[in-house]
Amino acid sequence: MGLLGDMNPTEVRKDFPFYDKFGDSLIYMDSACQTLRPRSVIDVIVEYYTDYPACAGRSVHRLATQVTLRVDEARGLIHDFFNAGPERSLVFTKNCTEAINVVAKGFPFKRGDVVLTSDVEHNSNNLPWQQMVRQRGIRRECVRTDERGILDLEDLKEKMSHRVKMVSLGHTSNVTGVSIPPREIIEIARDHDALVMLDGAQTAPHQRVDLCAMDVDFYTLSLHKMLGPSGVGALIARDDLLTNMEPLISGGGTVETAGHEEFTLLPPPERFEAGLLNYAGIIGSGEAVRYLGSIGMDEVEEHELLLNRVLTSMLMDIEGVEIIGPLEPELRPSLVSFNVQGLSSHDVAMIIDEMGKVLIRSGMHCAHPFFRKIGKNGCARASLYIYNTIPECRSFAQILEKLVGTFSR
Ligand SMILES: Cc1ncc(COP(=O)(O)O)c(C=O)c1O
């Protein structure tokens, strides 16, 4: 069994109430959608609702002050976890999708500006740009990926020009699991004075992300994919850029002053956080990164790779199973996507749940353009995290083999 620093997955599982309830009876391999939560995250959420269920930054009574302090603490913990540096602010959003929309809709793009994405993006980094094409007259172009889902850097270089204002790419694909090389991409963009936004939804939970070292302009996150409560995301971005952006939504908590004819916005991050926030979720997110930090991201990455090597080698031995994306687990340590000959991905997911209580994702994974490109109607995806074990990977592969033997045509 692989080691997670000083801990092993058996120890880690003791921190997750899910395993108190289900023991080894369920195999949870849908962490790329949402991870399970450790007890400490659930505890701070309950604590918020029982001990200080107030709002931050408005009332000045003792409970509200406590919320303000805990929200500030969570913001600081997440900011530090990503080494965001003094020049970047962290804006809380309800998910990664909202964080991308804050940038797409709020950045002062002009008609004719070009935004580059790729052909393997999640719809969250696809649809907002299509809206901006319609509403603001920007142009969107897609950089090619090859048949394994690896970004074609030559194509990126060819598509760069003085008209490209922003390069907006998924740091790691939720379908293939492949990561792009951020430093190389940022250097290419810088040579053309273009800004870079990276969608870190599938990266931040699995590897060390150092925003200062990367020197990225905008980085977006899903806290629910990294042990945090559901419905919390974040945008971490350069203050000088945020200061020149329009908030996606406006209202309470965002202004220094307002009249009937005018208002003066607060500096970032407050100007982007209108209305009452998900305080329990934010405080829980702070605890989630504290927990992850106590394990260590290098250990997380190492553990996933260890599991994925076992899983991949067993899957490759099953006739009728086709892996989507690269065959090498080193290129996609957190997940494996696949199809079974003669069965739809939803059939595979439902049967594998029925046969072995294995919980995986199926379908188009909000990446319809990618599946159109490769001419497939979706795939099944098993995604791994710190609580998964090698015996679980073996059971998964054995059940899949049985499934293929029984149902595949
Ligand atoms: C690569 C990628 N980007 C964005 C998202 C959207 O994340 P959220 O559900 O937090 O908006 C996902 C969700 O699966 C994703 O995998």
The ligand as an SDF file (V2000), in Angstrom:
LIG
                    3D

 16 16  0  0  0  0  0  0  0  0999 V2000
  -11.5830   21.2080  -15.9390 C   0  0  0  0  0  0  0  0  0  0  0  0
  -12.8130   21.7250  -15.2620 C   0  0  0  0  0  0  0  0  0  0  0  0
  -13.0940   23.0230  -15.3240 N   0  0  0  0  0  0  0  0  0  0  0  0
  -14.1740   23.5460  -14.7380 C   0  0  0  0  0  0  0  0  0  0  0  0
  -15.0550   22.7550  -14.0540 C   0  0  0  0  0  0  0  0  0  0  0  0
  -16.2410   23.3720  -13.4220 C   0  0  0  0  0  0  0  0  0  0  0  0
  -16.1050   23.3420  -12.0470 O   0  0  0  0  0  0  0  0  0  0  0  0
  -17.2860   23.8140  -11.0950 P   0  0  0  0  0  0  0  0  0  0  0  0
  -18.2700   22.7160  -11.0840 O   0  0  0  0  0  0  0  0  0  0  0  0
  -16.6330   24.0540   -9.7910 O   0  0  0  0  0  0  0  0  0  0  0  0
  -17.8440   25.0460  -11.6840 O   0  0  0  0  0  0  0  0  0  0  0  0
  -14.8230   21.3870  -13.9610 C   0  0  0  0  0  0  0  0  0  0  0  0
  -15.7710   20.5010  -13.2630 C   0  0  0  0  0  0  0  0  0  0  0  0
  -15.7640   19.3270  -13.3810 O   0  0  0  0  0  0  0  0  0  0  0  0
  -13.6640   20.8630  -14.5710 C   0  0  0  0  0  0  0  0  0  0  0  0
  -13.3890   19.5540  -14.5070 O   0  0  0  0  0  0  0  0  0  0  0  0
  1  2  1  0
  2  3  1  0
  2 15  2  0
  3  4  2  0
  4  5  1  0
  5  6  1  0
  5 12  2  0
  6  7  1  0
  7  8  1  0
  8  9  2  0
  8 10  1  0
  8 11  1  0
 12 13  1  0
 12 15  1  0
 13 14  2  0
 15 16  1  0
M  END
$$$$
